[in-house]
Amino acid sequence: MNEVTKQNYSLVEHIVTKRTALLSYIRRAHSNQGITWQNHIRLSPEELKASLSLPKITQLSKDWFYLGYSLAPLLDISSGQQFLKSLSQFVFEYSYHTSNFAKQGLHALMAKEKKEVETVPTTGIDIYKPTLYRTTYGIYFEFLQTPPIPDYLDYQRIVCSLCTIMEQVYKKFLNETWFRSSSAPESSAFVEALKTVDAEFKHKFFGFLNKEITSLAVAQIKQSTASFSTYISSLDVSLPPLYPESSTIPSTPNFSSS
């Protein structure tokens, strides 16, 4: 393994370690056990759910159900270049699906017509470049699956399940065998594509949840502090003077004289 590839693999290890730890933390926060934020504030999954509005929970549950449902089959792809290539395409499709109508319209205008046989690059960073395709029936999704879903989705269970699936996704990036056989440009292209996928996962899922956990904890700390300050202010307690009026205030000793 050359020096550049070795550095790239170390960076991948760092990203995977950091993300799997965060996903495990978020899963514990939404499980029955809950978490103690910064060893200071106890947070329960019910409190985390209550901090979001019902329409927000409904939309997130639907989006994250599709995310986990589509990610799970990708785990069957061999880790390495092909896995990240497929994942990059899926993330692009998911980003389109969860975008607003204006962004969807812009991407649809730039979508390519789906052909029976596609010419795809086999080397360099372009191998991971996703493409949006259209057919006579609309936008074509290669990996994103959007099956009909029931009216009610268990928000807590979806979050925990998606954390588990996404942990497995990140662990598949640690393919030392592939890195050993790859060149410096190939490993660098792999890292850049991984950063793009990671940024999208952070924006769409765990970054949002981590921010919500922190915001709720900080809000509870402020509330507890304010309540304690109000309680102290309500106490009719007056401290006695340090020196009674009848007593003589002792003079400061003079240490300069011998």
N, C-alpha and C positions, 0 to 999 in steps of 0.2 A: 504494500500500500504506500503510494507516494505521499509526500508531506502535505500537499494541498488536500488530497483525498482524506488523509488522516484528520486534518483540521475540520474538514466538512463533516466527517462522521462524529467527531466530538461535539460539534454544534448540534447535530441531529439528536445525539444522546441528551444534550442539555435541554432541548425543546421538549423531547418526549418525557423526560423526568419531571420537568416543570409542569407540563400539561396533565400528566396522569395524576400527579399529586393534587392539582387543583380540582380535577374532575372527581377524585375520591372525596375531597373535602365538600364539594357541592352535593354529592350523593348522600353523604352523612347528614348534611344540613337538611335535606328533604326527606330523610328516612325518619322512622319513628324515634330514633335516639336523639336527633337534633345535634346542635353543636354549642360549644362555649366560645364565643368570638373573642379572640385575643386573651383568652383565659379571664374574661371580665364579665361579659353579658351572655346569658343563656338564651338561645334562640330555638324555637320549635318550628317544625314544618308548617303548622297551622298559622303561626304569626307571619311567616314568609309569604304564604299564600294570601293571607288577609291584607298584605301590603299592596296587592295588585287589584285592579278593578276586575269585575267579572268579564266584561268584553275583552280585556287584555288577556286574561287567563284563557278564555275560549279560543282566541286567535293563536296564542302561543302554543297551546295544546295541539291544535290542528297542524301548525307548521312543524313543530318538533316531532309529532307522530310521523309525518311524511319524511322528515329527516332521518329518524331512526329506522323506519321501515325500508327506506332506500339504501341506507348505509349497510345494513346487515348482510345483504347478498354480496356486497363488494368484498367482504372479509374472506370469501372463497377464492379470490384472485391471489395468485402468488405474490408475495411481498417483493418490493423492488420497483423497477422502472414501470412495469405494466400496471401495477397497483396504483401508483401515484398518478399515472396518466389517466386512468379511469376515474380516480377520485377528483382530479382537477376538472374533468368534464362534468362530473356530477355536481360539484360545488357551483360551477358556472350555471348549470341548469336550475339548481335550487335557488341561487341568487336571483335569477330571472323570475322564477315562480313567486318569490316572496317580495319582489319589488312593486312599487306603485305603478299605476297605469302609464304614466308618462315615461318611466324608464323601460317598461316592457315594450311600449310602442317604438322607442328608439332602438332597442335591441332587435325587435322584429324586423325593422327596416334593413338592418345590417345582416340578418340571418341568411345563410346560404341555402340554396336548394339542395335537398337531400337526393343523392344519387345512389345507384345500386353498388357501385364500386368507388371508394374514395381514395385519393392519393394523400397519404399522411407522411409527415417527416419521420425519419427514424433516428436522427441524431440531433444534438444541441438542445437549447432551451425550447425550440419550437415543438419538440415532441410532446411537451406538456401543455401547449397552447390549446385551450378549449375553443370549440366552435358551436354556434347555435344554428340548428338546421330547421328548415320549414318544408312542409309538404302541402299538398292541396287541401289537407284537413287542418292545417295550422302548424304550430311549433312542434317539432319532433324531439322527444326526450329519450335519450339513449339509456340513462340510468335512473333518473328521477321517476318514482312511482307515486301516483296520487289516487289510491283506491277510495271508494266510498267509505266514509267513516260514520260511526254512530253519533247521535246527537250529544251524548255525554262522553267525555274523555277524562280519565283520572289524571289530573295535572301532576300530582305528586309521583305517581307510578311512572308516568311518561318521563319526567325529569330523571328519576333514578335509573330507568332502563336505558335512556339515551346516554347518560354518563358512562354506564358499563360498556355499551357498544363503542362509544368514542374512545374509551381507554384502549380497547382492542385495536382500534384503527391506528392510534398513535404508536402502539407497540410494534405494528407491522412495518413501520419505517426503519426499525433497527435490524436491517438485513446486512450484517457484516460481510457475508459471503459476496453479495452483489457489489458492495463498496470495494472489496479487495480486487475484484476483476474490472472495475471501472476506471476510466481515465480521470484526470483532474477536471477537464471541462464537463464531463458527464456528471461527476459528483457535485460540481458547482451548480449545474443546471438543476439537479435533483433538489438541492438545498433551496434554491430560489423558488422553485415550484412548491416546495413544502411550506415556505414562508407565506406564500399566497393563500394556500389552503388553510393554514393555521390562522391567518388574519380573518378569514371569512368565518371560520368556526367560532373564533373569539367574538366577532361582531354579532353573529346570529344566535349564539347560545351561551357559552360559559362566561364570556366577558360581561354580558348583560346580567346574568345571575349573580356573579361575584360582586358586581356593583350594587345590586339590590340588597344583598346580604350586608354589605358594609353600610349602606345608607340606613337600613333598619336598625342596625346595632348602634350607629352614631346617634340616631334619633332617640333611641331608648336611653342612651347615656345622658343626653341633654335633658330628657324628661325627668330622669332620676335625679340629676343634679339640681334642676329647677325645683322639684318637689322638696328636696332636702333643704334648699335655701329658703323656701317658703316656710317650712316647718321651723327652722331656726329663727327666722324673723318673727314668727308668731309667739315665740316663747318670751314671757315677761321676766327676763333674767337680767339683773344689773350686777356687774362685777364690783366688788369693794375697791376703794382706791388703794393704790400701792402703799401710800403713806397717809395715815389719818391726819386730819387738819391740826390736831393738838401735838403731833409729833414733829420732831425736827428732822429735816432731810439731811442725811449724813453727807458730809463733804467728801469730795473726791480726794483720795490720798495722794500726796505729793511724793513721787518716787525719785524725783530729780535730786533732792537733798540727801546728803550723806548722814 
